[in-house]
Amino acid sequence: MQPGHDNEIPDFSHLTPDAVINAIEEALAIRCSNLCRPLNSYINRVYELEMDSGGYEKHAAGGRLIAKFYRPGRWSRDALQDELDFLQELADAEIPVVPPLSAPCGRLLHEFGGTWFAVFPKRGGRPLDEPTPEDWTQLGRLIGRMHAVGAEQAPRDRVNLHPRKSTLAHLDYILRSGTIGGRNRSAYETAVTRLVEDIAPLFDGVDAFRIHGDCHRGNILHRPGEGYHLLDFDDMAVGPPVQDLWMILPDRLPRSRPQLDLLLEGYELFREFPYDTLRLVEPLRAMHFIHFTAWCARQKADGGFARLAPGWGSDEFWRQELAELEKQRGEIGL
């Protein structure tokens, strides 16, 4: 998640069905039917649309489109452009992703009523369930190819997955969000600050470049005859390549060595993997705990109470968070 600086509930009231359809028609110079179906999205507003007949080959097979209107205040314009440019570079390299559709002038990022948006072809498929040994190797090849492109150039404005940068930014948001107070606030701030101080030296000097950032199984789709596709680059970041491997594994590293070995077998066909960065897996897991807590705090600030587990933000919740952080310190060996 891009660490944000706003606590305001985003205003999407201008995104009426007619307005959404008109915005997409104007951006892509196409005609759409009256279909404008809202889809589930925790942060953004996402809609499925349908093109009128004709032009499918250029824009989307079957004529179905997905329009993503980004949450105001979460990303800068440059950060959004970074995501779309990376997707286009990957698609140009024939790496299976879902790239944005371009306007006749070549523009990928559009604006409507102060809200940035992009449009994508709709893609179906099945989620990644229980990978076979061959699947693990294929996934390694896919991630290795993605990283080979990601290392070619730097983004303009994406999160840097370093404890002193992304984790401290998430902590700052949590403390400012109003979701934690009293003794819990002081204890949580101390615990996270101490963790950052302890793990930050492990990241110093580590090669970091453009990565997916949130490469878990829910963001991998299998399409018959096409293999695996990578989805949802919202959390694209600058970080160590191991970040895009550990979240796929079925268990902690010692109990996932067979799967990791297969991943790396495929990965190293396209890019050498820095094996010394395996020491970062448990620190990255600890950072993800804090990342997710900040994400939940933003959901609460946005009014998304129903999306949070019962009791989220209670004294008992924060005591449990502190216990989990302490347990994770043990996994790291601190």
N, C-alpha and C positions, 0 to 999 in steps of 0.2 A: 504494500500500500504506500502511495506517495504520502509522506508526512505532510499534513495540511496545517494551515494557520487560522482556519475559520471555525467557529462554533455555530454558525447560523444554519437553520434548516433551509435546504435549497428550494428555490421556487421553480417548479416545473408547470405552473398553472397555464402557461401560454401554449403548452404542447397538447392542444386539442387534436382530435383525429384529422379534421380538415387542415389544420395548420401543419401537422406532420406530413401529410400527403403533399401539400403544396411545396413544403420545404425540400422534399426529396425530388419532386418533379423539376423544380427550378435548379437544384444543385446538379442533377445528372442529365438534364434536358431530355426527360422521358415522360411518358404518361402512365399513371397508375390507376388501378381499379379503386373501388371504395373500401377495400379491405385495409384496416389498420388495427392489428391485434396487439395489445400490450403483452409483453412477456416478462417473466419473473427476473428481477435484477435487484440486488441489494443496494448498489451504489448509484447506478445510472438509470436512465429510462430507455427501454429497449422495445422496439415495435417490429412486428412482421408486416410487410406490405406485399402487394402483388402488382406486377407490371401488366399493363394492357398487352394484348397479343402483339408480337413483333419485337425484334431486337433482343430476344433471349440469348442468342449466341454471344452477343457483345457483353451483356451484363450478368445474366444469371440463368442457368439452365432451369427450365420450368417456370421462370418468371418471378420467383419468390425472392424477396430482399429482406435483410435485417438492418434496421437503422438504430444506431446507438447514439443517444444524446448524453454527453458526459456531465457528471455532477459539477456544477459551478464551484470553483474554489479548490477543487481537489488537485487538479493538474494545471500547469501553465500551458499556454499555446505551444511553446517549444517542446514540452514534454509529450503532449499529444501527437505532435508532428513526428517526434522520435519513434513513437510506437508504430505509427502508420508507415513511416519510411522503412523501419526494420522489417515489418511484414512484407512490404513490397520487395525489398532486397532478397528476402528469403524466397518469395515466390519466383523472382527472376532467376534465382539459382536452382529452381525446380525442387525446392524443399516444401513438403506438403503442409501448408498453412492455408488460412482463409484470408487472402489479402483484401484491402478495401477497394471499392470501385472508384474509378477516377471520373471527374467531370471532363467535358470536352476539352477544357483548357489544361487538363492534367492534374488539377487540384484534388487532394485526397481528404483534406480536412475542411469542413464547412461550418458556417455560423448561422444561427437563426435566433433572433430575439435575445442575444447575449449568451446563448448556449452553443457550445461547439458540438458538432456531430460528424459521424462517418457512416457510410453505408457499405454493407457487405452482401455478397451472394449467400443465400441460405444453403447450408450443407447438412445433410443427414448422416447417420452412422450409428454405431453402437459404442458404448463406453468400454474402456479397458477394464476387463474383469480379472481373470487369473491368467497371467502371461505364461506361455510355454517357454522352454529354453530358447527356441528359435525367436519367439517374440522379444525376449529380453535382449538378445543380440541386435534385433531390428531396431528396438528402441534406442539402444546405444548408438547405432549408426545415425539415427535421426537426430539425436541430441548433439553428436559430434559434428554433423553437417551444419546444424544451426549455430554451434559455437564457432566453427570456422568462419562463417559469415559475420557473426557478432564481434569477432576480434578484429575485423578489418578497419573499423573506425569507431570513434567515440560519439556518444549522443550529446545533445545540447544540454538537457536538463532532466536527467533521471536519477532516482535514488541510488546512492552508493551503499551497498550492503557491507558496511564496516560498523562495528559496535559504536565507535565514537560519533558516527554520523547518523545512520538510520535508526539505531536503537535509542540513542539519546533523544532524537527527534520524536520518536513514538512515546517515550517517557514524558517528554514535555507536553505532548498533546493530552496524555492520560491525566496528568496533574492539572492541566487547565480545563479539562472537560467537565469538572464538577461531579464526576462519578465516584470519587474516592475522597474521604476526609478523615479527620481525627488522627488517631494513632496509626491507622492503616496507611494513611497517606505518607506519613513520615517513614514507616517501616518499609513500604513498597519503594519509595524513592531511594532509600538507603540500600535496599537489596539489589535493585537494578543498577544503581551507580557502582556498587561494589562489583557486580558481575561484569559490567563493561570494563572497569579498570583491570580486572583479572584476565579477561579473554582478548582484549584489544591487541596486546602485543603479538598474539598468534596470527593476526591478519596483516600486520605491517609487512610490506614488501611482497605480498601475495599478488600474483597477476590477476587482474580483474578487468572484465570487458562486458559487452552487452550480453545478457542472458535472459531467459524467459522469466525467472524469478519466482514463479509459483507453479512449478512443473509437477503437480500431483496427478493422480490417475483421472480425476474428474476433468482435467484439461487436456486429455488425450482421447481422440476419437478414432475408431477404426471404420474405414469405408471399404466395402467389398470391392475387391479388384484394385484398390489404391493403397492399401496399407494404412499405417497410422498417421494421423494429422495432429499437429499441435494447435491448441485453441487458447483464447483469452490471454492476450499479452498486456492486460491492464497493469500488472505488477512487474513488467519489464524493468530491469535494473542493471546497474554496473556491479558485478560481483564475481566471486570465484566460481569456476565451472562446477565444482562439487555441489553447489546449491541446487543445480538442476538434476542431480542424481539421487540425493538422499531421500527426497520426498516421495519418490516412486517405490522405494524398497519396502518390502512387506514387514520389516521389523528393524530393530536396532542393528547397527553394523555387524557386530560379532555373529549375529544369527541370520545375516543376509549375505554372507560372503559368496555363496554360489551365484546368487542373482547379480550381485555387484560385479563379479568376475565376468559374467556374460555381457553385462552392460558395457564394461570397459573393453571387452574384446571387440564389440562393434564400434565403440567410440573411437578407438585408436586406429581404425582404418582411415579416419579422416583428420584426427588431431591427436597429438601426444597429450596424455593426461598427467597432470602433476600429482603423483601419488602422495607426496608429503602433505597435501591439503586434505587428506582424509581425516587428519586430526581436527579439522574444522567442523565435522559433521555435528557433534554434540553441542559445540558453541552456537552453530547456526540454528539448531533445534531450540536452544534457549532463547535466541533472538526472535525466533518465530512465535514463541509463547507471548512475548511482549508485543510483537507485531499484531497478533490476533486480538490481544486485549485492547490495543488501540483501535483496531477495526471495530470491535464491539462497542467501544465508547463512542465512536462516530455514529454507529447505528442508533444508539440511544439518543445522541444529540439530534439526529435526523428524524426522531420520532418512531424509529423502527422497533418498538418494544416487543412486538409479537415475534420478532425474529430471534430474540435472545432467549437463552435458557431461563426458566423460572428461578428467581433469586439472584439473577446477575446484578452485581454491584452492591449486594448486601454485605454486612460485616463478615458473615460466614464465607461468602464468595472470596473476599479479599484475603481472609486467613488461609483459604485453600490455595489461592494463587501464590501466596508467600511460601507455603509448604511445597508446592510443585517446583518453584524456583530453587528452593534449597535442595530438593531431591535431584533436580537437574544439575546443580553444581557438583553433586556427587558423581553423576554420570560423566561429567567433564573431567573429574579427578581433582577438583579444587577443594 
